[in-house]
Amino acid sequence: MADLLEWWNSVVLPPTVVPVAFVCSIFGTVILAVFMRWQGVIMLVVSFVILFAGAYLGNVLTANFDIHLNRLYVRPVFMSIVGILAAALVFLILFPKNDND
């Protein structure tokens, strides 16, 4: 447990991660709404929260990796998209759209 807390305290993210993850999650939610089983505000909110968590976790989990991208903008966008893709795949597996919907 102490190693996990030490790792979490060593993660330093640029200040642009949260706004970039927010914007990417909004775009991802709009795109994901086409492929979801249920329509409505509740599903939009749930999918936004899950995609935002995926985008933020994508940035947090790769914060200490040495990726040669612009750390302020390009890397948060890239990692947000990777995290959103992972979260959306899980979400689509759990809630696929039926053919008769």
Secondary structure as GFF3:
##gff-version 3
##sequence-region A 1 101
A	DSSP	alpha_helix	2	10	.	.	.	ID=ss1
A	DSSP	alpha_helix	17	33	.	.	.	ID=ss2
A	DSSP	alpha_helix	41	61	.	.	.	ID=ss3
A	DSSP	alpha_helix	74	94	.	.	.	ID=ss4
###
